[in-house]
Amino acid sequence: MTLDSLELQLASALQRYNALQRRADARREPAAVLAKTLAELGTALEEVRVAQEQLIESRAHIERLQDELRREADKYWRLFDSMPDAYVVTRPDSTILEVNRAAAQLFNVSQRFLVGKTLSVFVCEDRTRFLVATERAAAQDGPHDMTLKLRPRERAPLSVEARVSGGDSQTLRWLLRPAVRPRDESSL
């Protein structure tokens, strides 16, 4: 039952109640039972009306909260997506949950196609060792650094420095940056 249909039913019940009360007053029926019944019905209808008002207030409050949550989620996503470094959120098994624009460019794959894939498919090295390291990072408190060799789609492999943080047992946050090659001192 929706609040709108509840409102219509309540208005109809109030009209019927008022009609019964006018009839009882017009006839001056001394029946105490009728008066008591109408009094109880009036009390019950008033309680329903108050409950309806509370539901309407609650619905308005929930709608305000949903709008606020939507704005906060949009704000988070804009911040996340505009980060200059590649940032990926995965499950402990390396399944990608969220990925920003920089990560999509790093992997040379559209963001929408990365979600649901495993990060391990981009790893050129021993994937089993990578998954073990990922699980270890998920179990640790604090960040865990590792160097990975990744193969973006249709591009040459590259080394990246990864900082992995496990905020909870459900997700890992990956900050990926191309590995800095030491400068050749002879060229200085």
Buried (B, 14 or more C-beta within 10 A) or exposed (E): EEEEEBBEEBEEBBEEBEEBBEEBEEEEEEEEEBBEEBEEBBEEBEEBBEEBEEEEEEEEEEEEEEEEEEEEEEEEEEEBBEEEEBBBBBBBEBEBBBBBBBBBEBBEBEBEEBBEBBBBEBBEBEBEEBBEBBBBBBEEEEEBEBEBBBBBEEEEBBEBBBBBBBEEEEBBBBBBBEBEEEEEEEEE
